[in-house]
Amino acid sequence: MHRNSRPVQADLVRRLTSYGVAAIGYDVVFSESDASAGLPNLQDIETWLAANGHYGDRNLKERIAGIMAQANHDQIFATALQESD
């Protein structure tokens, strides 16, 4: 995993928060979504499954939702920042 990836940054924020730091500052522009984990492809698969009637299985829905959550690096980082308050 690249050191500047959002999950790495999220882990850094969580660690610093656990150490009790008073403030965390970022002077970085994240100008594009992080698609490195294939989130757009997973979203396409989910859309195809739903459109073709293959999405009635609750376990399948939950599994896909979990995989998509792990692949959503932007949300992982955003959540870590929100939880650092």
RARA-V227722 format. One record per helix or strand. SS is the DSSP state (hx for helix, st for strand). FROM is the first residue (numbers start at 0). TO is the last residue. If there is no record, write none. Layout:
# RARA-V227722
[[SS,FROM,TO] [SS,FROM,TO]]
This chain:
# RARA-V227722
[[hx,5,17] [hx,38,50] [hx,57,70] [hx,72,82]]
